[in-house]
């Protein structure tokens, strides 16, 4: 059996790898980011609420002195789970006013930095399981630590908020939310809530996030891809009005002058012959027509006859025999 050399093996490997690369590219295309211009914006409204059914003193940080807002640094947002139950949630509304008027959001990525300082309240962040849900009611900006009923959310439209310990951030893919907004759902932003069914049973954790009003730290960053508004159709060019052709009435030809009436030529009066004189015989008058026949021959004809006669005379003179007898 013939063994394949290294060059043959390389060719065979290339032939096998090429279809695999094509298939991989085909699978990757549907998951590629939506094409279109991008814009980086912040959030236009943010708030956090303690769950109404949760005693504020049951938060991971313990029972704070005063209100919940006083227990944490100003401008921070919070998401917490206490014994597997939701203890706090936060709301973030992307600032879509930074997009061109009429633009449609196709997708995006929201990056929320965690507050790393110890007094912010972050505890056991590695155990945190957070998801983002669609908000269906307006969010009032700068509500911190309220125990009132939070704005309603719809967690049938949801995506995980991925936690990165190395970057110290939560990342939310906004693709599903963009689809909901494009279908007519209100653009009230997203809510970050504990994903309690997926987390460890009876887990307690607390993460603090930097809001846009906290100075000296990184803030929420939202990178959006969008489709610009369709250009309004240009107004049709008004048709140039063409004046209808002017119909010119036909001009009748001028009337012909009447032809003069034809009249018969005048007839010369007949002169009666003079009465006959008795005893005198009158010779009949010669008709002039007998003498007018000569004038019927034109002058060229007469000249031709004269020339012919002259030619005959000359011919006779030159052709006559000459008598050469000696006269002397």
C-alpha positions in Angstrom: 0.0 0.0 0.0 1.4 3.4 -1.0 2.0 5.8 1.8 1.1 9.4 1.4 3.8 12.0 1.7 3.7 15.1 3.8 2.6 17.3 0.9 -0.2 15.0 0.0 -1.4 14.9 3.6 -1.4 18.7 3.7 -3.5 18.9 0.6 -5.9 16.3 2.0 -6.2 18.3 5.3 -6.9 21.5 3.4 -9.7 19.8 1.4 -11.3 18.6 4.6 -10.9 21.9 6.5 -12.3 24.1 3.7 -15.9 22.8 3.9 -15.8 22.9 7.7 -14.8 26.6 7.6 -17.6 27.3 5.2 -20.2 25.6 7.5 -18.8 27.5 10.5 -19.2 30.8 8.7 -22.7 29.9 7.8 -23.7 29.2 11.4 -22.0 32.4 12.5 -23.8 34.7 10.1 -27.2 34.5 11.7 -25.7 35.4 15.1 -23.7 38.4 13.7 -24.5 41.8 15.1 -27.2 43.7 13.3 -25.7 45.9 10.6 -26.1 49.6 10.8 -24.6 52.8 12.3 -23.8 52.7 16.0 -24.0 55.2 18.8 -22.7 55.2 22.4 -25.1 56.7 24.9 -25.6 56.8 28.6 -28.9 56.2 30.6 -31.6 58.9 30.8 -33.2 57.5 34.0 -32.1 55.2 36.8 -33.6 54.0 40.1 -33.5 51.1 42.6 -36.2 49.7 44.8 -36.2 47.4 47.8 -38.8 44.7 47.3 -42.0 45.6 49.1 -42.3 42.2 50.7 -38.8 42.4 52.0 -37.9 43.9 55.4 -35.1 46.5 54.7 -33.2 45.0 57.6 -33.0 41.7 55.8 -30.7 43.0 53.1 -27.2 41.5 53.1 -25.8 44.7 54.4 -27.9 44.4 57.6 -30.3 47.0 59.0 -29.1 50.4 57.9 -29.3 53.6 60.0 -32.0 55.8 58.5 -33.3 55.1 55.0 -31.9 52.7 52.6 -30.6 55.5 50.5 -28.5 56.6 53.5 -27.0 53.2 53.9 -25.1 53.3 50.6 -23.0 55.8 48.7 -25.0 58.4 46.8 -25.6 57.6 43.2 -25.3 53.8 43.6 -27.8 51.2 42.3 -28.4 47.8 43.9 -29.5 44.3 43.0 -29.7 41.8 45.9 -31.0 38.4 46.8 -31.7 37.4 50.5 -32.0 33.7 51.1 -33.0 33.0 47.5 -35.6 35.8 47.5 -35.4 39.1 45.7 -34.4 41.9 48.0 -33.5 44.8 45.6 -33.8 45.6 41.9 -32.5 48.4 39.7 -33.9 50.1 36.6 -31.9 51.6 33.7 -33.4 53.5 30.8 -31.0 54.0 27.8 -30.9 57.5 26.5 -32.4 57.0 23.0 -32.5 60.7 22.5 -28.9 60.5 21.4 -30.0 58.7 18.2 -31.0 60.5 15.1 -34.8 61.4 15.0 -36.9 58.5 13.8 -34.1 55.9 14.1 -35.0 52.3 15.0 -32.9 50.4 17.5 -31.6 47.2 16.1 -29.6 45.9 19.1 -26.9 46.9 21.5 -24.8 46.2 24.5 -25.3 47.7 27.9 -22.3 47.6 30.2 -22.8 48.5 33.9 -19.7 48.9 36.1 -19.8 47.5 39.7 -19.0 49.6 42.6 -15.8 48.1 44.0 -15.3 50.2 47.2 -16.2 48.3 50.4 -18.8 50.8 51.6 -20.9 50.4 48.4 -22.4 47.2 49.8 -21.2 44.6 47.2 -21.1 41.2 48.9 -20.6 37.7 47.3 -20.7 39.0 43.8 -19.5 35.7 42.4 -22.8 34.1 43.5 -24.9 36.7 41.9 -27.3 35.6 39.2 -28.9 38.6 37.5 -31.3 38.8 34.6 -32.6 41.8 32.6 -36.4 42.1 32.0 -38.5 44.5 29.9 -39.9 47.4 31.7 -43.6 48.2 30.9 -44.2 51.3 33.0 -42.3 54.6 33.1 -39.4 54.9 35.4 -38.9 58.0 37.6 -35.3 59.1 37.6 -33.2 59.3 40.7 -35.3 57.1 43.0 -32.9 55.5 45.4 -33.9 52.8 47.9 -37.7 53.3 47.6 -39.9 50.7 49.3 -42.9 51.7 47.1 -44.2 49.3 44.4 -41.6 49.4 41.6 -42.6 49.9 37.9 -44.0 46.7 36.3 -41.8 44.5 34.3 -42.3 41.7 31.7 -39.8 38.8 32.2 -41.1 37.0 29.2 -38.7 39.3 27.4 -35.5 38.6 29.3 -31.8 37.9 28.9 -29.0 37.1 31.4 -26.9 39.9 32.7 -23.4 38.4 32.4 -21.1 39.1 35.3 -17.4 39.5 34.7 -15.2 39.5 37.8 -12.1 40.5 35.8 -13.8 43.5 34.3 -16.0 44.2 37.3 -19.0 44.7 35.1 -22.5 43.4 34.2 -23.2 43.1 30.5 -26.7 43.0 29.0 -27.4 42.1 25.3 -30.2 44.4 24.2 -31.2 42.5 21.1 -34.5 41.1 22.5 -35.4 44.4 23.9 -34.8 46.2 20.6 -37.1 43.7 18.9 -39.8 44.4 21.5 -39.4 48.1 21.1 -39.5 47.9 17.3 -42.8 45.9 17.6 -44.4 48.8 19.5 -43.6 48.0 23.2 -42.8 51.2 25.2 -39.1 52.1 25.4 -39.0 52.2 29.2 -35.7 50.5 29.6 -34.6 47.3 31.4 -34.9 46.1 35.0 -32.0 44.2 36.7 -33.5 41.6 39.0 -32.2 38.5 40.8 -32.5 35.4 38.7 -33.5 33.3 41.7 -34.6 30.1 40.0 -31.1 29.7 38.4 -29.1 30.7 41.4 -28.0 28.6 44.4 -30.9 27.7 46.8 -31.1 30.1 49.7 -28.3 32.2 48.2 -27.7 35.7 49.6 -25.7 38.2 47.6 -25.6 41.9 46.9 -24.1 43.9 44.1 -23.8 47.6 43.9 -23.6 49.4 40.6 -22.3 52.9 39.7 -25.1 55.2 38.6 -24.4 58.2 36.3 -24.7 60.6 39.2 -21.8 59.1 41.1 -18.7 61.2 40.5 -15.1 59.9 39.8 -16.1 56.4 38.6 -17.1 54.7 35.4 -20.8 54.9 34.4 -23.3 52.9 32.4 -22.3 52.7 28.8 -24.8 51.7 26.1 -23.6 51.0 22.6 -26.6 50.9 20.2 -26.9 49.8 16.6 -29.7 51.5 14.8 -31.4 52.0 11.4 -31.8 55.6 10.4 -35.2 56.9 9.6 -36.3 56.3 6.0 -35.8 59.4 3.9 -39.0 61.1 3.1 -40.0 60.7 -0.5 -39.1 63.8 -2.5 -42.1 65.8 -3.6 -42.9 65.0 -7.2 -41.8 67.6 -9.7 -44.9 69.5 -10.8 -45.7 68.8 -14.4 -45.0 71.6 -16.7 -48.3 72.8 -18.1 -48.4 72.9 -21.8 -50.8 75.3 -23.4 -53.1 73.6 -25.8 -52.4 74.3 -29.4 -54.2 77.3 -30.8 -56.5 76.3 -33.5 -56.3 78.7 -36.4 -59.4 79.1 -38.4 -58.7 78.3 -42.1 -58.6 81.4 -44.2 -60.6 81.0 -47.4 -58.7 81.7 -50.6 -59.4 85.1 -52.3 -62.3 85.0 -54.7 -61.2 84.7 -58.3 -61.9 87.7 -60.5 -64.7 87.0 -62.9 -63.6 86.1 -66.4 -64.6 88.5 -69.1 -67.4 87.4 -71.2 -66.4 86.0 -74.5 -67.6 88.1 -77.5 -67.7 87.1 -81.1 -65.1 88.8 -83.3 -66.5 91.6 -85.4 -67.6 90.6 -88.8 -66.4 92.9 -91.6 -69.4 94.3 -93.4 -69.8 93.0 -96.9 -69.3 95.7 -99.5 -71.8 95.4 -102.3 -70.3 95.4 -105.8 -70.7 98.7 -107.7 -73.6 98.7 -109.9 -72.9 97.7 -113.5 -72.4 100.4 -116.0 -74.4 99.9 -119.1 -72.3 99.3 -122.2 -69.0 99.0 -120.4 -67.5 95.6 -119.9 -65.6 95.4 -116.7 -62.7 92.9 -116.8 -62.7 90.6 -113.9 -60.4 91.5 -111.1 -57.4 89.4 -110.8 -57.1 87.5 -107.6 -54.1 88.5 -105.6 -53.8 85.0 -104.4 -52.2 84.0 -107.7 -49.2 86.3 -107.1 -48.9 85.5 -103.4 -47.7 81.9 -103.9 -44.1 83.1 -104.6 -44.1 84.5 -101.2 -44.8 81.1 -99.8 -41.2 80.0 -100.4 -39.0 81.2 -97.6 -35.7 83.0 -98.2 -33.5 80.1 -97.2 -35.0 77.9 -99.8 -34.3 80.5 -102.5 -30.7 80.9 -101.4 -30.2 77.1 -101.4 -31.4 77.1 -105.0 -28.9 79.9 -106.0 -26.0 78.1 -104.3 -26.9 74.9 -106.0 -26.9 76.6 -109.4 -23.5 78.2 -108.7 -22.1 74.9 -107.7 -23.2 73.4 -110.9 -21.6 76.1 -113.0 -18.3 75.8 -111.2 -18.3 72.1 -111.5 -18.8 72.4 -115.2 -15.9 74.9 -115.6 -13.4 72.7 -113.8 -14.4 69.5 -115.5 -14.6 70.7 -119.1 -11.9 69.3 -121.4 -9.2 71.8 -122.3 -8.1 72.1 -125.8 -4.3 71.9 -125.8 -3.7 72.4 -129.5 -0.9 74.7 -130.3 -2.3 78.0 -131.2 1.0 79.2 -132.7 
